Amino acid sequence: MAKRVKILVVGDLMLDHYIWGSCERISPEAPVQVVKINNETYTLGGAGNVVRNLLSLGANVSVASVLGDDEAGKKIKEKLAELNVKDELILTEKGRESSIKSRIMASHQQVVRIDKESVVKINLEDELVLKVKENLANFKAVLLSDYGKGVLSEKVCQEIINECVRLNIPVLIDPKGSDYSKYKNATLLTPNKKEASEATNLKIKDKAELEKAIKQLKDELNLTYSIITISEEGIALYDDRLHIFAAKAKEVFDVTGAGDTVLATLGYMLANGADIKEAIKIANLAAAVVVAKIGSATASFSEIEQLLN
């Protein structure tokens, strides 16, 4: 089923930092838990989770982004190197803070999360666009993973999308914010129901409203396919009419990162020449695999086939 197609991920790379410990007492200084640290782990988050999902499916992945000249940025590159993902399309911007989210975990419960990052627009828009454009012809699909941290500005999105259209390369986007105009002319977006409601100013509470919103996104943004993920109900598609593909999840433990899995699987399937309906069916299965796991997980084709059988 799996072919080693080349896929490019562009977006906000993050580092997920977990501090694992145990708690046996409350601090005498304030009514807070005292956590005794046992160990620390680091994983790729944000666009890095899309990269991990694509690798799990068997893709050959490159990533383009902008990081700060700091320890978190170095650690992100180290983590990519461990996965054999090259970083030649990653730029370093002086004075920028790379995104790191530190979670203190006591007895598997998250006690607190501390974020350190820059969320302003990158200064290296032209340089990033040039790097991507020089290499675009090598890829079968491009995935834009927008976490609203400043890498995917309007200029970056539009220049990459327009070049993908020119080269006939599918460009799929996990959107952020309520103004989707910067994603105009993309192949498809993967907003969830809440995100689509904010972007269209429609309260999606029934099938009629869902159809209205999904069609509005397709028409206003000139999308090839319009998709809205509808959590436990599955995935909605609008081509010339509304289709709903029912979710396949048997048990749901954690929905963290399921959106990244859907984006990665759709991109992988389209890069392999699948039609959109087949791609959505496989994406639903991949999502079912990851929601049955704890934390930001990934799905492999062997797990998807197991679920199919």
C-alpha positions as CSV (number, residue, x, y, z in Angstrom):
1,M,0.0,0.0,0.0
2,A,2.8,2.4,0.9
3,K,5.1,4.1,-1.6
4,R,8.1,6.2,-0.5
5,V,6.8,9.5,-2.1
6,K,8.6,12.8,-1.3
7,I,6.5,15.2,0.7
8,L,7.4,18.7,1.9
9,V,6.0,20.1,5.2
10,V,6.2,23.8,5.8
11,G,5.2,25.4,9.1
12,D,5.7,26.0,12.8
13,L,8.1,23.5,14.2
14,M,7.9,23.1,18.0
15,L,9.6,21.1,20.7
16,D,7.4,19.2,23.2
17,H,9.3,18.9,26.5
18,Y,8.0,16.5,29.2
19,I,9.4,16.6,32.7
20,W,8.3,13.4,34.4
21,G,8.1,13.1,38.1
22,S,6.2,12.0,41.2
23,C,4.4,14.0,43.9
24,E,4.2,13.0,47.5
25,R,3.7,16.3,49.3
26,I,2.4,19.8,49.1
27,S,4.9,22.7,49.3
28,P,5.1,24.6,52.6
29,E,5.6,27.8,50.6
30,A,2.4,27.8,48.7
31,P,-0.6,25.3,48.1
32,V,1.2,23.6,45.2
33,Q,2.5,20.1,44.5
34,V,6.2,19.4,45.0
35,V,7.3,17.3,42.0
36,K,10.4,15.2,42.3
37,I,11.8,14.9,38.8
38,N,12.6,11.4,37.5
39,N,13.4,12.0,33.9
40,E,12.9,14.4,30.9
41,T,11.9,13.6,27.3
42,Y,11.7,15.7,24.1
43,T,9.5,15.1,21.0
44,L,8.7,17.1,17.9
45,G,5.5,19.0,18.1
46,G,3.5,21.4,15.8
47,A,4.6,20.8,12.2
48,G,7.0,18.2,13.6
49,N,4.1,16.0,14.5
50,V,2.9,16.1,10.9
51,V,6.5,15.1,9.9
52,R,6.3,12.1,12.4
53,N,3.0,11.0,11.0
54,L,4.2,11.1,7.4
55,L,7.3,9.1,8.3
56,S,5.1,6.5,10.1
57,L,3.1,6.1,6.8
58,G,6.3,5.5,4.9
59,A,6.9,8.9,3.2
60,N,10.2,10.5,2.4
61,V,9.8,13.9,4.2
62,S,11.6,17.2,4.1
63,V,10.7,20.2,6.3
64,A,10.9,24.0,5.7
65,S,10.6,26.4,8.6
66,V,12.3,29.2,10.5
67,L,13.8,28.6,14.0
68,G,15.5,30.8,16.5
69,D,19.2,30.7,17.2
70,D,18.7,29.0,20.5
71,E,18.9,25.7,22.5
72,A,15.3,24.8,21.6
73,G,16.1,25.3,17.9
74,K,19.2,23.1,18.1
75,K,17.2,20.4,19.9
76,I,14.5,20.5,17.2
77,K,17.2,20.0,14.5
78,E,18.7,17.1,16.6
79,K,15.3,15.4,16.8
80,L,14.8,15.8,13.0
81,A,18.3,14.3,12.5
82,E,17.3,11.3,14.7
83,L,14.4,10.7,12.3
84,N,16.8,11.1,9.3
85,V,15.0,14.2,8.2
86,K,17.3,16.8,6.6
87,D,17.2,20.4,7.8
88,E,18.6,22.2,4.7
89,L,15.3,24.0,4.2
90,I,15.3,25.3,7.8
91,L,16.4,28.9,8.3
92,T,17.7,30.4,11.5
93,E,16.6,33.9,12.5
94,K,18.7,35.8,15.1
95,G,16.7,37.0,18.1
96,R,13.8,34.7,17.4
97,E,12.7,32.2,20.1
98,S,12.0,28.7,18.9
99,S,8.7,27.2,20.3
100,I,9.2,25.0,23.3
101,K,6.3,23.7,25.4
102,S,7.4,22.3,28.7
103,R,4.9,20.1,30.6
104,I,5.5,19.0,34.2
105,M,3.9,15.6,34.6
106,A,3.3,14.1,38.1
107,S,2.1,10.5,38.2
108,H,0.9,10.9,34.5
109,Q,-1.1,14.0,35.3
110,Q,-0.1,17.3,33.7
111,V,0.5,19.7,36.5
112,V,1.4,22.8,34.5
113,R,2.6,23.8,31.0
114,I,5.2,26.5,30.4
115,D,5.5,28.0,26.8
116,K,8.5,29.9,25.5
117,E,8.2,31.1,21.9
118,S,8.0,33.9,19.4
119,V,4.6,34.4,17.7
120,V,5.5,37.4,15.6
121,K,5.8,37.1,11.8
122,I,9.2,35.9,10.6
123,N,11.6,38.4,9.1
124,L,12.9,35.8,6.6
125,E,9.7,35.5,4.4
126,D,11.5,36.1,1.1
127,E,14.4,33.7,2.0
128,L,12.0,30.9,3.1
129,V,9.8,31.3,-0.1
130,L,12.9,31.2,-2.3
131,K,14.3,28.1,-0.6
132,V,10.9,26.3,-1.0
133,K,10.4,27.4,-4.6
134,E,13.9,26.2,-5.6
135,N,13.1,22.7,-4.3
136,L,9.3,22.4,-5.0
137,A,9.6,20.4,-8.2
138,N,11.1,17.5,-6.2
139,F,7.9,16.9,-4.2
140,K,4.6,15.1,-4.8
141,A,2.7,17.1,-2.2
142,V,3.2,20.1,0.1
143,L,1.6,20.3,3.5
144,L,1.3,23.7,5.3
145,S,1.0,23.1,9.1
146,D,-0.1,26.5,10.6
147,Y,0.1,26.8,14.4
148,G,-0.1,30.6,14.2
149,K,3.5,31.2,15.4
150,G,4.5,33.4,12.5
151,V,6.1,31.2,9.9
152,L,3.1,30.9,7.6
153,S,2.4,34.6,6.9
154,E,0.1,35.6,4.1
155,K,3.0,36.2,1.7
156,V,4.6,32.8,2.5
157,C,1.3,30.9,2.1
158,Q,0.2,32.7,-1.1
159,E,3.6,32.4,-2.9
160,I,3.9,28.7,-2.0
161,I,0.3,27.9,-2.9
162,N,0.5,29.7,-6.3
163,E,3.7,27.9,-7.2
164,C,2.2,24.6,-6.3
165,V,-0.8,25.4,-8.5
166,R,1.6,26.3,-11.3
167,L,3.5,23.0,-10.9
168,N,0.3,21.0,-10.4
169,I,1.4,19.8,-6.9
170,P,-1.4,19.2,-4.3
171,V,-1.1,21.7,-1.4
172,L,-3.0,20.8,1.8
173,I,-3.3,23.1,4.8
174,D,-4.2,22.7,8.5
175,P,-5.5,26.3,9.0
176,K,-5.3,28.6,12.0
177,G,-7.2,31.8,13.0
178,S,-10.4,33.1,11.5
179,D,-9.2,34.8,8.3
180,Y,-8.6,32.0,5.8
181,S,-7.9,34.4,2.8
182,K,-4.2,33.6,2.9
183,Y,-5.0,30.0,2.0
184,K,-6.9,30.9,-1.3
185,N,-6.4,28.5,-4.2
186,A,-5.2,25.6,-2.0
187,T,-6.1,22.0,-2.8
188,L,-7.9,21.6,0.5
189,L,-8.0,22.8,4.1
190,T,-8.6,20.5,7.2
191,P,-10.5,22.8,9.7
192,N,-12.5,21.1,12.4
193,K,-16.1,22.2,13.0
194,K,-15.2,24.9,15.6
195,E,-12.5,26.4,13.3
196,A,-14.8,26.3,10.3
197,S,-17.6,28.1,12.3
198,E,-15.2,30.9,13.2
199,A,-13.9,31.2,9.6
200,T,-17.4,31.3,8.0
201,N,-19.3,33.1,10.9
202,L,-21.8,30.3,10.8
203,K,-22.9,28.2,13.8
204,I,-22.5,24.6,12.5
205,K,-25.2,22.8,14.6
206,D,-26.9,20.7,11.9
207,K,-26.3,19.2,8.5
208,A,-27.8,22.1,6.6
209,E,-25.4,24.6,8.4
210,L,-22.5,22.2,7.7
211,E,-23.3,22.1,4.0
212,K,-23.6,25.9,3.9
213,A,-20.2,26.4,5.7
214,I,-18.3,23.8,3.7
215,K,-19.6,25.2,0.4
216,Q,-18.8,28.7,1.5
217,L,-15.2,27.8,2.2
218,K,-14.9,26.0,-1.2
219,D,-16.4,29.0,-3.1
220,E,-14.7,31.9,-1.3
221,L,-11.2,30.3,-1.2
222,N,-11.4,28.5,-4.6
223,L,-10.5,25.2,-3.1
224,T,-10.3,22.0,-5.2
225,Y,-12.0,20.1,-2.4
226,S,-13.7,21.4,0.7
227,I,-13.3,19.4,3.9
228,I,-14.4,19.8,7.5
229,T,-13.4,17.3,10.2
230,I,-16.4,16.6,12.4
231,S,-14.7,14.8,15.3
232,E,-16.5,11.6,16.4
233,E,-18.8,11.8,13.4
234,G,-15.9,11.6,10.9
235,I,-15.0,13.8,7.9
236,A,-17.3,15.9,5.7
237,L,-16.4,16.5,2.0
238,Y,-18.0,18.9,-0.5
239,D,-17.2,18.5,-4.2
240,D,-20.5,19.1,-6.0
241,R,-22.5,17.9,-3.0
242,L,-22.0,17.0,0.6
243,H,-20.6,13.6,1.6
244,I,-20.1,12.4,5.1
245,F,-17.5,9.7,5.8
246,A,-18.2,8.1,9.2
247,A,-15.5,7.9,11.8
248,K,-13.9,4.5,12.4
249,A,-12.8,4.9,16.0
250,K,-13.7,2.0,18.3
251,E,-12.3,3.7,21.5
252,V,-11.1,7.2,22.1
253,F,-8.4,7.8,24.7
254,D,-6.9,11.0,23.5
255,V,-7.6,13.3,20.5
256,T,-4.2,15.1,20.7
257,G,-2.6,15.4,17.3
258,A,-5.5,13.7,15.4
259,G,-5.7,16.7,13.1
260,D,-2.0,16.3,12.2
261,T,-2.7,12.6,11.4
262,V,-5.6,13.5,9.1
263,L,-3.5,16.2,7.3
264,A,-0.5,13.8,6.9
265,T,-2.7,10.9,5.7
266,L,-4.6,13.0,3.1
267,G,-1.4,14.4,1.8
268,Y,0.3,11.0,1.6
269,M,-2.7,9.4,-0.2
270,L,-3.0,12.3,-2.8
271,A,0.8,12.2,-3.4
272,N,0.3,8.5,-4.2
273,G,-2.3,9.3,-6.8
274,A,-5.4,8.3,-4.7
275,D,-8.7,10.0,-5.3
276,I,-10.1,12.3,-2.6
277,K,-12.7,9.8,-1.4
278,E,-10.2,7.0,-1.0
279,A,-7.8,9.4,0.8
280,I,-10.5,10.4,3.3
281,K,-11.4,6.8,4.0
282,I,-7.8,6.0,4.9
283,A,-7.5,9.3,6.9
284,N,-10.5,8.3,9.0
285,L,-8.8,4.9,9.7
286,A,-5.5,6.6,10.6
287,A,-7.3,9.0,13.0
288,A,-9.0,6.0,14.6
289,V,-5.6,4.4,15.3
290,V,-4.2,7.6,16.9
291,V,-7.2,8.5,19.1
292,A,-6.9,5.0,20.7
293,K,-3.4,5.9,21.9
294,I,-2.2,8.4,24.6
295,G,-0.5,11.7,23.6
296,S,0.5,12.9,20.1
297,A,0.7,9.5,18.3
298,T,1.2,8.3,14.8
299,A,-0.4,5.6,12.6
300,S,1.3,3.1,10.3
301,F,-0.2,1.2,7.4
302,S,0.1,-2.1,9.3
303,E,-2.1,-0.6,12.0
304,I,-4.5,0.8,9.5
305,E,-4.8,-2.6,7.7
306,Q,-5.3,-4.3,11.1
307,L,-8.3,-1.9,11.7
308,L,-9.6,-2.6,8.2
309,N,-9.6,-6.3,8.9
